[in-house]
């Protein structure tokens, strides 16, 4: 196995795949969380406007 010198180490590129399964899963969970927050806010607004608030 050959050791690389400093100039060769600088030219190494890799890891360019941004879209991975874990990345897509994280994006999916983020979207699900945002939708759930929207549902909660919408439900709260509806309960306030219809005066149907638990006491």
mmCIF entry with sequence, helices, sheets and N, C-alpha, C, O atoms, coordinates in Angstrom:
data_MODEL
# 
_entry.id   MODEL 
# 
_entity.id                         1 
_entity.type                       polymer 
_entity.pdbx_number_of_molecules   1 
# 
_entity_poly.entity_id                      1 
_entity_poly.type                           'polypeptide(L)' 
_entity_poly.nstd_linkage                   no 
_entity_poly.nstd_monomer                   no 
_entity_poly.pdbx_seq_one_letter_code       
;(UNK)(UNK)(UNK)(UNK)(UNK)(UNK)(UNK)(UNK)(UNK)(UNK)(UNK)(UNK)(UNK)(UNK)(UNK)(UNK)
(UNK)(UNK)(UNK)(UNK)(UNK)(UNK)(UNK)(UNK)(UNK)(UNK)(UNK)(UNK)(UNK)(UNK)(UNK)(UNK)
(UNK)(UNK)(UNK)(UNK)(UNK)(UNK)(UNK)(UNK)(UNK)(UNK)(UNK)(UNK)(UNK)(UNK)(UNK)(UNK)
(UNK)(UNK)(UNK)(UNK)(UNK)(UNK)(UNK)
;
_entity_poly.pdbx_seq_one_letter_code_can   XXXXXXXXXXXXXXXXXXXXXXXXXXXXXXXXXXXXXXXXXXXXXXXXXXXXXXX 
_entity_poly.pdbx_strand_id                 A 
# 
loop_
_entity_poly_seq.entity_id 
_entity_poly_seq.num 
_entity_poly_seq.mon_id 
_entity_poly_seq.hetero 
1 1  UNK n 
1 2  UNK n 
1 3  UNK n 
1 4  UNK n 
1 5  UNK n 
1 6  UNK n 
1 7  UNK n 
1 8  UNK n 
1 9  UNK n 
1 10 UNK n 
1 11 UNK n 
1 12 UNK n 
1 13 UNK n 
1 14 UNK n 
1 15 UNK n 
1 16 UNK n 
1 17 UNK n 
1 18 UNK n 
1 19 UNK n 
1 20 UNK n 
1 21 UNK n 
1 22 UNK n 
1 23 UNK n 
1 24 UNK n 
1 25 UNK n 
1 26 UNK n 
1 27 UNK n 
1 28 UNK n 
1 29 UNK n 
1 30 UNK n 
1 31 UNK n 
1 32 UNK n 
1 33 UNK n 
1 34 UNK n 
1 35 UNK n 
1 36 UNK n 
1 37 UNK n 
1 38 UNK n 
1 39 UNK n 
1 40 UNK n 
1 41 UNK n 
1 42 UNK n 
1 43 UNK n 
1 44 UNK n 
1 45 UNK n 
1 46 UNK n 
1 47 UNK n 
1 48 UNK n 
1 49 UNK n 
1 50 UNK n 
1 51 UNK n 
1 52 UNK n 
1 53 UNK n 
1 54 UNK n 
1 55 UNK n 
# 
_struct_asym.id          A 
_struct_asym.entity_id   1 
# 
loop_
_struct_conf.conf_type_id 
_struct_conf.id 
_struct_conf.pdbx_PDB_helix_id 
_struct_conf.beg_label_comp_id 
_struct_conf.beg_label_asym_id 
_struct_conf.beg_label_seq_id 
_struct_conf.pdbx_beg_PDB_ins_code 
_struct_conf.end_label_comp_id 
_struct_conf.end_label_asym_id 
_struct_conf.end_label_seq_id 
_struct_conf.pdbx_end_PDB_ins_code 
_struct_conf.beg_auth_comp_id 
_struct_conf.beg_auth_asym_id 
_struct_conf.beg_auth_seq_id 
_struct_conf.end_auth_comp_id 
_struct_conf.end_auth_asym_id 
_struct_conf.end_auth_seq_id 
_struct_conf.pdbx_PDB_helix_class 
_struct_conf.details 
_struct_conf.pdbx_PDB_helix_length 
HELX_P HELX_P1 AA1 UNK A 6  ? UNK A 10 ? UNK A 6  UNK A 10 1 ? 5  
HELX_P HELX_P2 AA2 UNK A 21 ? UNK A 49 ? UNK A 21 UNK A 49 1 ? 29 
# 
_struct_conf_type.id          HELX_P 
_struct_conf_type.criteria    ? 
_struct_conf_type.reference   ? 
# 
loop_
_atom_site.group_PDB 
_atom_site.id 
_atom_site.type_symbol 
_atom_site.label_atom_id 
_atom_site.label_alt_id 
_atom_site.label_comp_id 
_atom_site.label_asym_id 
_atom_site.label_entity_id 
_atom_site.label_seq_id 
_atom_site.pdbx_PDB_ins_code 
_atom_site.Cartn_x 
_atom_site.Cartn_y 
_atom_site.Cartn_z 
_atom_site.occupancy 
_atom_site.B_iso_or_equiv 
_atom_site.pdbx_formal_charge 
_atom_site.auth_seq_id 
_atom_site.auth_comp_id 
_atom_site.auth_asym_id 
_atom_site.auth_atom_id 
_atom_site.pdbx_PDB_model_num 
ATOM 1   N N  . UNK A 1 1  ? 0.845   -1.168 0.000  1.00 0.00 ? 1  UNK A N  1 
ATOM 2   C CA . UNK A 1 1  ? 0.000   0.000  0.000  1.00 0.00 ? 1  UNK A CA 1 
ATOM 3   C C  . UNK A 1 1  ? 0.896   1.238  0.000  1.00 0.00 ? 1  UNK A C  1 
ATOM 4   O O  . UNK A 1 1  ? 1.793   1.359  0.834  1.00 0.00 ? 1  UNK A O  1 
ATOM 5   N N  . UNK A 1 2  ? 0.656   2.142  -0.920 1.00 0.00 ? 2  UNK A N  1 
ATOM 6   C CA . UNK A 1 2  ? 1.468   3.350  -1.038 1.00 0.00 ? 2  UNK A CA 1 
ATOM 7   C C  . UNK A 1 2  ? 0.893   4.470  -0.179 1.00 0.00 ? 2  UNK A C  1 
ATOM 8   O O  . UNK A 1 2  ? -0.322  4.645  -0.089 1.00 0.00 ? 2  UNK A O  1 
ATOM 9   N N  . UNK A 1 3  ? 1.782   5.215  0.442  1.00 0.00 ? 3  UNK A N  1 
ATOM 10  C CA . UNK A 1 3  ? 1.349   6.398  1.189  1.00 0.00 ? 3  UNK A CA 1 
ATOM 11  C C  . UNK A 1 3  ? 1.266   7.569  0.224  1.00 0.00 ? 3  UNK A C  1 
ATOM 12  O O  . UNK A 1 3  ? 2.108   7.722  -0.660 1.00 0.00 ? 3  UNK A O  1 
ATOM 13  N N  . UNK A 1 4  ? 0.253   8.385  0.400  1.00 0.00 ? 4  UNK A N  1 
ATOM 14  C CA . UNK A 1 4  ? 0.058   9.544  -0.465 1.00 0.00 ? 4  UNK A CA 1 
ATOM 15  C C  . UNK A 1 4  ? 0.765   10.753 0.122  1.00 0.00 ? 4  UNK A C  1 
ATOM 16  O O  . UNK A 1 4  ? 0.819   10.945 1.337  1.00 0.00 ? 4  UNK A O  1 
ATOM 17  N N  . UNK A 1 5  ? 1.301   11.556 -0.776 1.00 0.00 ? 5  UNK A N  1 
ATOM 18  C CA . UNK A 1 5  ? 1.925   12.792 -0.295 1.00 0.00 ? 5  UNK A CA 1 
ATOM 19  C C  . UNK A 1 5  ? 0.859   13.875 -0.162 1.00 0.00 ? 5  UNK A C  1 
ATOM 20  O O  . UNK A 1 5  ? -0.309  13.645 -0.475 1.00 0.00 ? 5  UNK A O  1 
ATOM 21  N N  . UNK A 1 6  ? 1.258   15.037 0.294  1.00 0.00 ? 6  UNK A N  1 
ATOM 22  C CA . UNK A 1 6  ? 0.321   16.125 0.591  1.00 0.00 ? 6  UNK A CA 1 
ATOM 23  C C  . UNK A 1 6  ? -0.453  16.568 -0.654 1.00 0.00 ? 6  UNK A C  1 
ATOM 24  O O  . UNK A 1 6  ? -1.658  16.804 -0.567 1.00 0.00 ? 6  UNK A O  1 
ATOM 25  N N  . UNK A 1 7  ? 0.202   16.685 -1.794 1.00 0.00 ? 7  UNK A N  1 
ATOM 26  C CA . UNK A 1 7  ? -0.472  17.128 -3.020 1.00 0.00 ? 7  UNK A CA 1 
ATOM 27  C C  . UNK A 1 7  ? -1.517  16.118 -3.479 1.00 0.00 ? 7  UNK A C  1 
ATOM 28  O O  . UNK A 1 7  ? -2.583  16.505 -3.960 1.00 0.00 ? 7  UNK A O  1 
ATOM 29  N N  . UNK A 1 8  ? -1.224  14.837 -3.334 1.00 0.00 ? 8  UNK A N  1 
ATOM 30  C CA . UNK A 1 8  ? -2.182  13.806 -3.723 1.00 0.00 ? 8  UNK A CA 1 
ATOM 31  C C  . UNK A 1 8  ? -3.379  13.779 -2.769 1.00 0.00 ? 8  UNK A C  1 
ATOM 32  O O  . UNK A 1 8  ? -4.510  13.532 -3.187 1.00 0.00 ? 8  UNK A O  1 
ATOM 33  N N  . UNK A 1 9  ? -3.123  14.029 -1.506 1.00 0.00 ? 9  UNK A N  1 
ATOM 34  C CA . UNK A 1 9  ? -4.216  14.051 -0.538 1.00 0.00 ? 9  UNK A CA 1 
ATOM 35  C C  . UNK A 1 9  ? -5.178  15.197 -0.810 1.00 0.00 ? 9  UNK A C  1 
ATOM 36  O O  . UNK A 1 9  ? -6.382  15.058 -0.593 1.00 0.00 ? 9  UNK A O  1 
ATOM 37  N N  . UNK A 1 10 ? -4.661  16.328 -1.285 1.00 0.00 ? 10 UNK A N  1 
ATOM 38  C CA . UNK A 1 10 ? -5.510  17.482 -1.566 1.00 0.00 ? 10 UNK A CA 1 
ATOM 39  C C  . UNK A 1 10 ? -6.437  17.209 -2.739 1.00 0.00 ? 10 UNK A C  1 
ATOM 40  O O  . UNK A 1 10 ? -7.553  17.727 -2.772 1.00 0.00 ? 10 UNK A O  1 
ATOM 41  N N  . UNK A 1 11 ? -5.997  16.403 -3.708 1.00 0.00 ? 11 UNK A N  1 
ATOM 42  C CA . UNK A 1 11 ? -6.797  16.165 -4.912 1.00 0.00 ? 11 UNK A CA 1 
ATOM 43  C C  . UNK A 1 11 ? -7.869  15.101 -4.721 1.00 0.00 ? 11 UNK A C  1 
ATOM 44  O O  . UNK A 1 11 ? -8.665  14.875 -5.633 1.00 0.00 ? 11 UNK A O  1 
ATOM 45  N N  . UNK A 1 12 ? -7.916  14.447 -3.580 1.00 0.00 ? 12 UNK A N  1 
ATOM 46  C CA . UNK A 1 12 ? -8.920  13.407 -3.350 1.00 0.00 ? 12 UNK A CA 1 
ATOM 47  C C  . UNK A 1 12 ? -10.286 14.056 -3.183 1.00 0.00 ? 12 UNK A C  1 
ATOM 48  O O  . UNK A 1 12 ? -10.458 14.970 -2.377 1.00 0.00 ? 12 UNK A O  1 
ATOM 49  N N  . UNK A 1 13 ? -11.241 13.580 -3.943 1.00 0.00 ? 13 UNK A N  1 
ATOM 50  C CA . UNK A 1 13 ? -12.628 14.051 -3.820 1.00 0.00 ? 13 UNK A CA 1 
ATOM 51  C C  . UNK A 1 13 ? -13.517 12.848 -3.561 1.00 0.00 ? 13 UNK A C  1 
ATOM 52  O O  . UNK A 1 13 ? -13.166 11.719 -3.902 1.00 0.00 ? 13 UNK A O  1 
ATOM 53  N N  . UNK A 1 14 ? -14.646 13.093 -2.968 1.00 0.00 ? 14 UNK A N  1 
ATOM 54  C CA . UNK A 1 14 ? -15.580 12.006 -2.700 1.00 0.00 ? 14 UNK A CA 1 
ATOM 55  C C  . UNK A 1 14 ? -16.707 12.486 -1.816 1.00 0.00 ? 14 UNK A C  1 
ATOM 56  O O  . UNK A 1 14 ? -16.706 13.618 -1.332 1.00 0.00 ? 14 UNK A O  1 
ATOM 57  N N  . UNK A 1 15 ? -17.649 11.620 -1.620 1.00 0.00 ? 15 UNK A N  1 
ATOM 58  C CA . UNK A 1 15 ? -18.780 11.957 -0.779 1.00 0.00 ? 15 UNK A CA 1 
ATOM 59  C C  . UNK A 1 15 ? -19.711 12.971 -1.412 1.00 0.00 ? 15 UNK A C  1 
ATOM 60  O O  . UNK A 1 15 ? -20.367 13.739 -0.709 1.00 0.00 ? 15 UNK A O  1 
ATOM 61  N N  . UNK A 1 16 ? -19.773 12.981 -2.727 1.00 0.00 ? 16 UNK A N  1 
ATOM 62  C CA . UNK A 1 16 ? -20.598 13.959 -3.418 1.00 0.00 ? 16 UNK A CA 1 
ATOM 63  C C  . UNK A 1 16 ? -22.070 13.608 -3.470 1.00 0.00 ? 16 UNK A C  1 
ATOM 64  O O  . UNK A 1 16 ? -22.887 14.433 -3.880 1.00 0.00 ? 16 UNK A O  1 
ATOM 65  N N  . UNK A 1 17 ? -22.421 12.410 -3.064 1.00 0.00 ? 17 UNK A N  1 
ATOM 66  C CA . UNK A 1 17 ? -23.834 12.020 -3.084 1.00 0.00 ? 17 UNK A CA 1 
ATOM 67  C C  . UNK A 1 17 ? -24.549 12.634 -1.906 1.00 0.00 ? 17 UNK A C  1 
ATOM 68  O O  . UNK A 1 17 ? -24.413 12.169 -0.775 1.00 0.00 ? 17 UNK A O  1 
ATOM 69  N N  . UNK A 1 18 ? -25.309 13.676 -2.170 1.00 0.00 ? 18 UNK A N  1 
ATOM 70  C CA . UNK A 1 18 ? -26.050 14.335 -1.103 1.00 0.00 ? 18 UNK A CA 1 
ATOM 71  C C  . UNK A 1 18 ? -27.316 13.564 -0.770 1.00 0.00 ? 18 UNK A C  1 
ATOM 72  O O  . UNK A 1 18 ? -27.755 13.546 0.380  1.00 0.00 ? 18 UNK A O  1 
ATOM 73  N N  . UNK A 1 19 ? -27.902 12.928 -1.776 1.00 0.00 ? 19 UNK A N  1 
ATOM 74  C CA . UNK A 1 19 ? -29.177 12.245 -1.576 1.00 0.00 ? 19 UNK A CA 1 
ATOM 75  C C  . UNK A 1 19 ? -28.903 10.796 -1.173 1.00 0.00 ? 19 UNK A C  1 
ATOM 76  O O  . UNK A 1 19 ? -28.520 9.966  -1.997 1.00 0.00 ? 19 UNK A O  1 
ATOM 77  N N  . UNK A 1 20 ? -29.106 10.518 0.097  1.00 0.00 ? 20 UNK A N  1 
ATOM 78  C CA . UNK A 1 20 ? -28.965 9.165  0.622  1.00 0.00 ? 20 UNK A CA 1 
ATOM 79  C C  . UNK A 1 20 ? -30.286 8.772  1.270  1.00 0.00 ? 20 UNK A C  1 
ATOM 80  O O  . UNK A 1 20 ? -31.181 9.601  1.439  1.00 0.00 ? 20 UNK A O  1 
ATOM 81  N N  . UNK A 1 21 ? -30.393 7.522  1.623  1.00 0.00 ? 21 UNK A N  1 
ATOM 82  C CA . UNK A 1 21 ? -31.627 7.037  2.243  1.00 0.00 ? 21 UNK A CA 1 
ATOM 83  C C  . UNK A 1 21 ? -31.883 7.743  3.574  1.00 0.00 ? 21 UNK A C  1 
ATOM 84  O O  . UNK A 1 21 ? -33.020 8.104  3.877  1.00 0.00 ? 21 UNK A O  1 
ATOM 85  N N  . UNK A 1 22 ? -30.843 7.939  4.358  1.00 0.00 ? 22 UNK A N  1 
ATOM 86  C CA . UNK A 1 22 ? -31.040 8.609  5.646  1.00 0.00 ? 22 UNK A CA 1 
ATOM 87  C C  . UNK A 1 22 ? -31.411 10.075 5.452  1.00 0.00 ? 22 UNK A C  1 
ATOM 88  O O  . UNK A 1 22 ? -32.186 10.624 6.235  1.00 0.00 ? 22 UNK A O  1 
ATOM 89  N N  . UNK A 1 23 ? -30.867 10.717 4.419  1.00 0.00 ? 23 UNK A N  1 
ATOM 90  C CA . UNK A 1 23 ? -31.218 12.106 4.116  1.00 0.00 ? 23 UNK A CA 1 
ATOM 91  C C  . UNK A 1 23 ? -32.690 12.207 3.726  1.00 0.00 ? 23 UNK A C  1 
ATOM 92  O O  . UNK A 1 23 ? -33.398 13.101 4.191  1.00 0.00 ? 23 UNK A O  1 
ATOM 93  N N  . UNK A 1 24 ? -33.150 11.296 2.875  1.00 0.00 ? 24 UNK A N  1 
ATOM 94  C CA . UNK A 1 24 ? -34.560 11.306 2.460  1.00 0.00 ? 24 UNK A CA 1 
ATOM 95  C C  . UNK A 1 24 ? -35.480 11.013 3.643  1.00 0.00 ? 24 UNK A C  1 
ATOM 96  O O  . UNK A 1 24 ? -36.559 11.596 3.746  1.00 0.00 ? 24 UNK A O  1 
ATOM 97  N N  . UNK A 1 25 ? -35.067 10.125 4.523  1.00 0.00 ? 25 UNK A N  1 
ATOM 98  C CA . UNK A 1 25 ? -35.867 9.826  5.711  1.00 0.00 ? 25 UNK A CA 1 
ATOM 99  C C  . UNK A 1 25 ? -35.969 11.051 6.607  1.00 0.00 ? 25 UNK A C  1 
ATOM 100 O O  . UNK A 1 25 ? -37.040 11.346 7.138  1.00 0.00 ? 25 UNK A O  1 
ATOM 101 N N  . UNK A 1 26 ? -34.871 11.760 6.778  1.00 0.00 ? 26 UNK A N  1 
ATOM 102 C CA . UNK A 1 26 ? -34.882 12.971 7.607  1.00 0.00 ? 26 UNK A CA 1 
ATOM 103 C C  . UNK A 1 26 ? -35.786 14.035 7.008  1.00 0.00 ? 26 UNK A C  1 
ATOM 104 O O  . UNK A 1 26 ? -36.533 14.690 7.734  1.00 0.00 ? 26 UNK A O  1 
ATOM 105 N N  . UNK A 1 27 ? -35.730 14.216 5.696  1.00 0.00 ? 27 UNK A N  1 
ATOM 106 C CA . UNK A 1 27 ? -36.593 15.192 5.024  1.00 0.00 ? 27 UNK A CA 1 
ATOM 107 C C  . UNK A 1 27 ? -38.060 14.785 5.182  1.00 0.00 ? 27 UNK A C  1 
ATOM 108 O O  . UNK A 1 27 ? -38.917 15.631 5.437  1.00 0.00 ? 27 UNK A O  1 
ATOM 109 N N  . UNK A 1 28 ? -38.344 13.505 5.031  1.00 0.00 ? 28 UNK A N  1 
ATOM 110 C CA . UNK A 1 28 ? -39.714 13.010 5.181  1.00 0.00 ? 28 UNK A CA 1 
ATOM 111 C C  . UNK A 1 28 ? -40.247 13.251 6.586  1.00 0.00 ? 28 UNK A C  1 
ATOM 112 O O  . UNK A 1 28 ? -41.391 13.672 6.753  1.00 0.00 ? 28 UNK A O  1 
ATOM 113 N N  . UNK A 1 29 ? -39.426 12.986 7.594  1.00 0.00 ? 29 UNK A N  1 
ATOM 114 C CA . UNK A 1 29 ? -39.859 13.209 8.980  1.00 0.00 ? 29 UNK A CA 1 
ATOM 115 C C  . UNK A 1 29 ? -40.045 14.691 9.261  1.00 0.00 ? 29 UNK A C  1 
ATOM 116 O O  . UNK A 1 29 ? -40.943 15.074 10.011 1.00 0.00 ? 29 UNK A O  1 
ATOM 117 N N  . UNK A 1 30 ? -39.210 15.519 8.669  1.00 0.00 ? 30 UNK A N  1 
ATOM 118 C CA . UNK A 1 30 ? -39.342 16.969 8.844  1.00 0.00 ? 30 UNK A CA 1 
ATOM 119 C C  . UNK A 1 30 ? -40.664 17.453 8.245  1.00 0.00 ? 30 UNK A C  1 
ATOM 120 O O  . UNK A 1 30 ? -41.371 18.253 8.858  1.00 0.00 ? 30 UNK A O  1 
ATOM 121 N N  . UNK A 1 31 ? -40.993 16.970 7.054  1.00 0.00 ? 31 UNK A N  1 
ATOM 122 C CA . UNK A 1 31 ? -42.253 17.360 6.409  1.00 0.00 ? 31 UNK A CA 1 
ATOM 123 C C  . UNK A 1 31 ? -43.436 16.866 7.226  1.00 0.00 ? 31 UNK A C  1 
ATOM 124 O O  . UNK A 1 31 ? -44.414 17.593 7.399  1.00 0.00 ? 31 UNK A O  1 
ATOM 125 N N  . UNK A 1 32 ? -43.358 15.629 7.735  1.00 0.00 ? 32 UNK A N  1 
ATOM 126 C CA . UNK A 1 32 ? -44.438 15.102 8.578  1.00 0.00 ? 32 UNK A CA 1 
ATOM 127 C C  . UNK A 1 32 ? -44.620 15.951 9.831  1.00 0.00 ? 32 UNK A C  1 
ATOM 128 O O  . UNK A 1 32 ? -45.749 16.218 10.245 1.00 0.00 ? 32 UNK A O  1 
ATOM 129 N N  . UNK A 1 33 ? -43.519 16.373 10.431 1.00 0.00 ? 33 UNK A N  1 
ATOM 130 C CA . UNK A 1 33 ? -43.602 17.201 11.631 1.00 0.00 ? 33 UNK A CA 1 
ATOM 131 C C  . UNK A 1 33 ? -44.243 18.549 11.325 1.00 0.00 ? 33 UNK A C  1 
ATOM 132 O O  . UNK A 1 33 ? -45.072 19.034 12.095 1.00 0.00 ? 33 UNK A O  1 
ATOM 133 N N  . UNK A 1 34 ? -43.861 19.151 10.207 1.00 0.00 ? 34 UNK A N  1 
ATOM 134 C CA . UNK A 1 34 ? -44.456 20.438 9.824  1.00 0.00 ? 34 UNK A CA 1 
ATOM 135 C C  . UNK A 1 34 ? -45.950 20.299 9.560  1.00 0.00 ? 34 UNK A C  1 
ATOM 136 O O  . UNK A 1 34 ? -46.729 21.171 9.944  1.00 0.00 ? 34 UNK A O  1 
ATOM 137 N N  . UNK A 1 35 ? -46.356 19.214 8.912  1.00 0.00 ? 35 UNK A N  1 
ATOM 138 C CA . UNK A 1 35 ? -47.783 18.990 8.669  1.00 0.00 ? 35 UNK A CA 1 
ATOM 139 C C  . UNK A 1 35 ? -48.542 18.801 9.985  1.00 0.00 ? 35 UNK A C  1 
ATOM 140 O O  . UNK A 1 35 ? -49.659 19.298 10.136 1.00 0.00 ? 35 UNK A O  1 
ATOM 141 N N  . UNK A 1 36 ? -47.941 18.090 10.927 1.00 0.00 ? 36 UNK A N  1 
ATOM 142 C CA . UNK A 1 36 ? -48.595 17.881 12.225 1.00 0.00 ? 36 UNK A CA 1 
ATOM 143 C C  . UNK A 1 36 ? -48.738 19.196 12.984 1.00 0.00 ? 36 UNK A C  1 
ATOM 144 O O  . UNK A 1 36 ? -49.764 19.433 13.620 1.00 0.00 ? 36 UNK A O  1 
ATOM 145 N N  . UNK A 1 37 ? -47.725 20.048 12.923 1.00 0.00 ? 37 UNK A N  1 
ATOM 146 C CA . UNK A 1 37 ? -47.812 21.365 13.562 1.00 0.00 ? 37 UNK A CA 1 
ATOM 147 C C  . UNK A 1 37 ? -48.925 22.180 12.910 1.00 0.00 ? 37 UNK A C  1 
ATOM 148 O O  . UNK A 1 37 ? -49.680 22.862 13.602 1.00 0.00 ? 37 UNK A O  1 
ATOM 149 N N  . UNK A 1 38 ? -49.029 22.114 11.606 1.00 0.00 ? 38 UNK A N  1 
ATOM 150 C CA . UNK A 1 38 ? -50.100 22.822 10.899 1.00 0.00 ? 38 UNK A CA 1 
ATOM 151 C C  . UNK A 1 38 ? -51.473 22.328 11.304 1.00 0.00 ? 38 UNK A C  1 
ATOM 152 O O  . UNK A 1 38 ? -52.399 23.122 11.471 1.00 0.00 ? 38 UNK A O  1 
ATOM 153 N N  . UNK A 1 39 ? -51.610 21.015 11.462 1.00 0.00 ? 39 UNK A N  1 
ATOM 154 C CA . UNK A 1 39 ? -52.893 20.459 11.899 1.00 0.00 ? 39 UNK A CA 1 
ATOM 155 C C  . UNK A 1 39 ? -53.247 20.943 13.303 1.00 0.00 ? 39 UNK A C  1 
ATOM 156 O O  . UNK A 1 39 ? -54.394 21.300 13.572 1.00 0.00 ? 39 UNK A O  1 
ATOM 157 N N  . UNK A 1 40 ? -52.263 20.953 14.190 1.00 0.00 ? 40 UNK A N  1 
ATOM 158 C CA . UNK A 1 40 ? -52.510 21.399 15.566 1.00 0.00 ? 40 UNK A CA 1 
ATOM 159 C C  . UNK A 1 40 ? -52.901 22.867 15.607 1.00 0.00 ? 40 UNK A C  1 
ATOM 160 O O  . UNK A 1 40 ? -53.822 23.247 16.331 1.00 0.00 ? 40 UNK A O  1 
ATOM 161 N N  . UNK A 1 41 ? -52.215 23.684 14.843 1.00 0.00 ? 41 UNK A N  1 
ATOM 162 C CA . UNK A 1 41 ? -52.546 25.116 14.808 1.00 0.00 ? 41 UNK A CA 1 
ATOM 163 C C  . UNK A 1 41 ? -53.936 25.324 14.211 1.00 0.00 ? 41 UNK A C  1 
ATOM 164 O O  . UNK A 1 41 ? -54.722 26.121 14.722 1.00 0.00 ? 41 UNK A O  1 
ATOM 165 N N  . UNK A 1 42 ? -54.232 24.614 13.142 1.00 0.00 ? 42 UNK A N  1 
ATOM 166 C CA . UNK A 1 42 ? -55.554 24.733 12.521 1.00 0.00 ? 42 UNK A CA 1 
ATOM 167 C C  . UNK A 1 42 ? -56.660 24.284 13.455 1.00 0.00 ? 42 UNK A C  1 
ATOM 168 O O  . UNK A 1 42 ? -57.719 24.908 13.525 1.00 0.00 ? 42 UNK A O  1 
ATOM 169 N N  . UNK A 1 43 ? -56.413 23.208 14.165 1.00 0.00 ? 43 UNK A N  1 
ATOM 170 C CA . UNK A 1 43 ? -57.407 22.720 15.121 1.00 0.00 ? 43 UNK A CA 1 
ATOM 171 C C  . UNK A 1 43 ? -57.608 23.720 16.250 1.00 0.00 ? 43 UNK A C  1 
ATOM 172 O O  . UNK A 1 43 ? -58.738 23.953 16.681 1.00 0.00 ? 43 UNK A O  1 
ATOM 173 N N  . UNK A 1 44 ? -56.524 24.310 16.728 1.00 0.00 ? 44 UNK A N  1 
ATOM 174 C CA . UNK A 1 44 ? -56.633 25.304 17.805 1.00 0.00 ? 44 UNK A CA 1 
ATOM 175 C C  . UNK A 1 44 ? -57.406 26.524 17.334 1.00 0.00 ? 44 UNK A C  1 
ATOM 176 O O  . UNK A 1 44 ? -58.250 27.044 18.063 1.00 0.00 ? 44 UNK A O  1 
ATOM 177 N N  . UNK A 1 45 ? -57.126 26.982 16.125 1.00 0.00 ? 45 UNK A N  1 
ATOM 178 C CA . UNK A 1 45 ? -57.856 28.142 15.583 1.00 0.00 ? 45 UNK A CA 1 
ATOM 179 C C  . UNK A 1 45 ? -59.340 27.826 15.454 1.00 0.00 ? 45 UNK A C  1 
ATOM 180 O O  . UNK A 1 45 ? -60.188 28.655 15.782 1.00 0.00 ? 45 UNK A O  1 
ATOM 181 N N  . UNK A 1 46 ? -59.650 26.623 14.976 1.00 0.00 ? 46 UNK A N  1 
ATOM 182 C CA . UNK A 1 46 ? -61.058 26.242 14.815 1.00 0.00 ? 46 UNK A CA 1 
ATOM 183 C C  . UNK A 1 46 ? -61.761 26.164 16.168 1.00 0.00 ? 46 UNK A C  1 
ATOM 184 O O  . UNK A 1 46 ? -62.901 26.609 16.300 1.00 0.00 ? 46 UNK A O  1 
ATOM 185 N N  . UNK A 1 47 ? -61.085 25.598 17.176 1.00 0.00 ? 47 UNK A N  1 
ATOM 186 C CA . UNK A 1 47 ? -61.705 25.498 18.503 1.00 0.00 ? 47 UNK A CA 1 
ATOM 187 C C  . UNK A 1 47 ? -61.914 26.870 19.120 1.00 0.00 ? 47 UNK A C  1 
ATOM 188 O O  . UNK A 1 47 ? -62.911 27.096 19.805 1.00 0.00 ? 47 UNK A O  1 
ATOM 189 N N  . UNK A 1 48 ? -60.981 27.790 18.884 1.00 0.00 ? 48 UNK A N  1 
ATOM 190 C CA . UNK A 1 48 ? -61.133 29.141 19.440 1.00 0.00 ? 48 UNK A CA 1 
ATOM 191 C C  . UNK A 1 48 ? -62.283 29.870 18.757 1.00 0.00 ? 48 UNK A C  1 
ATOM 192 O O  . UNK A 1 48 ? -63.080 30.528 19.427 1.00 0.00 ? 48 UNK A O  1 
ATOM 193 N N  . UNK A 1 49 ? -62.382 29.764 17.432 1.00 0.00 ? 49 UNK A N  1 
ATOM 194 C CA . UNK A 1 49 ? -63.435 30.500 16.718 1.00 0.00 ? 49 UNK A CA 1 
ATOM 195 C C  . UNK A 1 49 ? -64.816 29.927 16.972 1.00 0.00 ? 49 UNK A C  1 
ATOM 196 O O  . UNK A 1 49 ? -65.800 30.663 16.901 1.00 0.00 ? 49 UNK A O  1 
ATOM 197 N N  . UNK A 1 50 ? -64.925 28.627 17.266 1.00 0.00 ? 50 UNK A N  1 
ATOM 198 C CA . UNK A 1 50 ? -66.234 28.027 17.533 1.00 0.00 ? 50 UNK A CA 1 
ATOM 199 C C  . UNK A 1 50 ? -66.547 27.999 19.038 1.00 0.00 ? 50 UNK A C  1 
ATOM 200 O O  . UNK A 1 50 ? -67.575 27.460 19.446 1.00 0.00 ? 50 UNK A O  1 
ATOM 201 N N  . UNK A 1 51 ? -65.658 28.579 19.862 1.00 0.00 ? 51 UNK A N  1 
ATOM 202 C CA . UNK A 1 51 ? -65.831 28.630 21.318 1.00 0.00 ? 51 UNK A CA 1 
ATOM 203 C C  . UNK A 1 51 ? -66.014 27.225 21.901 1.00 0.00 ? 51 UNK A C  1 
ATOM 204 O O  . UNK A 1 51 ? -66.781 27.029 22.843 1.00 0.00 ? 51 UNK A O  1 
ATOM 205 N N  . UNK A 1 52 ? -65.306 26.265 21.335 1.00 0.00 ? 52 UNK A N  1 
ATOM 206 C CA . UNK A 1 52 ? -65.374 24.886 21.809 1.00 0.00 ? 52 UNK A CA 1 
ATOM 207 C C  . UNK A 1 52 ? -64.049 24.547 22.481 1.00 0.00 ? 52 UNK A C  1 
ATOM 208 O O  . UNK A 1 52 ? -63.308 23.680 22.016 1.00 0.00 ? 52 UNK A O  1 
ATOM 209 N N  . UNK A 1 53 ? -63.759 25.245 23.587 1.00 0.00 ? 53 UNK A N  1 
ATOM 210 C CA . UNK A 1 53 ? -62.487 25.089 24.288 1.00 0.00 ? 53 UNK A CA 1 
ATOM 211 C C  . UNK A 1 53 ? -62.735 24.282 25.551 1.00 0.00 ? 53 UNK A C  1 
ATOM 212 O O  . UNK A 1 53 ? -63.675 24.552 26.299 1.00 0.00 ? 53 UNK A O  1 
ATOM 213 N N  . UNK A 1 54 ? -61.895 23.301 25.779 1.00 0.00 ? 54 UNK A N  1 
ATOM 214 C CA . UNK A 1 54 ? -62.017 22.494 27.003 1.00 0.00 ? 54 UNK A CA 1 
ATOM 215 C C  . UNK A 1 54 ? -61.661 23.347 28.217 1.00 0.00 ? 54 UNK A C  1 
ATOM 216 O O  . UNK A 1 54 ? -60.761 24.185 28.170 1.00 0.00 ? 54 UNK A O  1 
ATOM 217 N N  . UNK A 1 55 ? -62.388 23.111 29.299 1.00 0.00 ? 55 UNK A N  1 
ATOM 218 C CA . UNK A 1 55 ? -62.092 23.890 30.510 1.00 0.00 ? 55 UNK A CA 1 
ATOM 219 C C  . UNK A 1 55 ? -61.876 23.006 31.694 1.00 0.00 ? 55 UNK A C  1 
ATOM 220 O O  . UNK A 1 55 ? -61.617 23.497 32.792 1.00 0.00 ? 55 UNK A O  1 
# 
